[in-house]
């Protein structure tokens, strides 16, 4: 079983805390990997084409970087809510810049929505998307047996006794594997999904 350190030697300190260090490139890579699919999905829901949604996501990350050094969660505010506000503001700025460019042919405007009528937030599907990406990120922190036990009981929803028999490990080892992976996942996402 791997320790709570990642293969690159990082401690299990919350990603949110590590993001306050602008030179922690590994933390930023993890953050970008976790949130890019979510920001792309949100951009597409707002009517952006794929390329524009990608550009918007990049702009959000550029805005987040300097703000994370001093980021403090306000009372009643969540990190995702704060990120959503940054994304929404970036989308307004992006549309303004695009409005000052030459207009496309009329059919190029289909699917573009009005920001004032949109109230799309981070929904359950986006939460699930981030959780899945975090599992991909922490996979290397565990040996094959531990991961297979976790995957069997949590991701495949199989009975723990069946998983234990298949892997030829004790029932307790299955429960311990589940606990270790879920604990590591919570550490990785601490403060990012509230």
N, C-alpha and C positions, 0 to 999 in steps of 0.2 A: 504494500500500500504506500502510495506517495504521501509525503508530508503535505501540510497545508501550504507549502511553498510551491510556486509554479516551477516548471522546468527551467525557467530563466532566473530563478533565485529570488523572485519577489515574495515578500511576505503576504499574508492573507489580509492585509489592511484593506479596508473598503475602497473600491474603485473610485467612489465619489471623493474620498479624502485624497487619494493619489492624483486625481485630476487637478487638484489645487496646485500641484507642482508642474508648471508648464513644460519643464524639461523631461518629464517622465513619458518618453515616447511610447513605451510599451502600454502604459495605462491609456494614452490617447488612442493608440491603435485598437485596443479592446473596446473603448467607448465608441469609436467610429464604426467598428464592426457590429456592435450591438444595435446602434441606433440608425445606421444607414437604411436598412430595409424599412424601418418604421417611418423615417422621414420621406423616403421615396413613395411609400404607400400613401402617406398623408398628402404629399404633393399631387399625386395622381387623383386622389379624391377631390382635390381642389380644382381639377381640370387641367393640370399641367401635362404636357407631353413628356415622354420619358427623358429626353435630353434636358428639358427645362426643370423637371423634378430633380434630376441629378445635380444640376447647377444650383438649384435652391438648397438642396441638402448640404452642398459644399459651403454655401454662404452661411447657413445656420452654424456649421462647425466653426467657421471663421469668427462668427460673432460669439460663440460659446467660449472659445479659447481664452481670451483676455478676461472674461467675466468670471470664470471658474476660480481664479486666484482669490477673489474676494467674495465668492458666492456664499451667502448665508440664507438658509431657508427661513422665509418669513412665516410668522404664525399662521397656520391654516393653509399654507402653500405647500404644494408637492413639487418635487424636482421635475416630474413629467409635465405638470401644469406650467412651470416656469419655462421649460423647453418648448412647450406648445406656444406660449406667448412669443418667444423669440422666433419660432418658425412662422407664426402668423404675421409678425411684423416684417420678417424677411420676405414673405410672399407678397405683401403689399408693396414693399420697395422694389421687388423684382418686377411686378406688374407695371409699376410706374416707369421703370427704365424701359421695359418692353413697349409701353405705350408711346414713348418718344422715338421709337424706331419706326421704319417703314412698316405699314400694315400688310399682313399677308392677304392672299385672295380670300373672298368671303368664306369658302369652305374650310379654310385654315383656322377659323374662329370657333368651330363647333366644339362643344364640350367645355368651353371656358366658363367658369362660374363667377358669380359676383361674391366677393369676400363678405359683404355685409349680410348676405342671406345664408352663408355657411356657418354652421356651428359644430364642425366636426372636431372631435377631440381624440384623445388616445383611448380607444375602446379595447374590449377584451381581446380581440384578434391581435391587436398591436402588442398588448401585454404578453400574449402567448408567443408572438414572434420574437420578442426580446428574450424571453425565457429560453426558447429553443437555441437562439444564438449563444446565450451564456453557457448552455450545455456543451455546445461545440467548442467553446473557448476553454472549458475546464476539463474536457475529455482526457487530455494528456496528463492530467494530475493523478490519474488512477490506473491501477493495473487492470489487465483484461478481465480477470475474474470479478473484481469489485464492480467494474462497469457493467459486465454482463448481468450480475445480480440486480443492480439498480435498474438497468434497462428492462429486465424481465418483470419485476414487480411494479415499477412506476410507469414506464413507457408502453409496455405491452399488457399491463394490467393482469398478469398471471398470478396465481396463488404462490405465496412465498415457499410453501412446501414443495411445489412442483419445480420452482426455480432452483431450490437447494438440491433436489434430487438430480436434476439435469446437470448442474455444475459440480455435483459431488462435494458439496460443502454443507456445513451445518445450517440449520434454520436461523440460528443466532447470527451467523456470518452474513446471511442475506439481509437481515434487519440492520445490522451494523453497516453494511455497504450502502443501503438506502439512506441511512442517517448521515453517513459521511458525505455522500454526493450532494444531498439536499442542503446540508450545512455549508458546504463549499459554495454551492450555488447562491445561497442567501448572502454569504460573505461577498461574493462577486457583485451582486446586485444591490447591496446595502445602500439604501437611500435613493436608488435610481428608479424604483418602481412605485414608490408611495405616491 
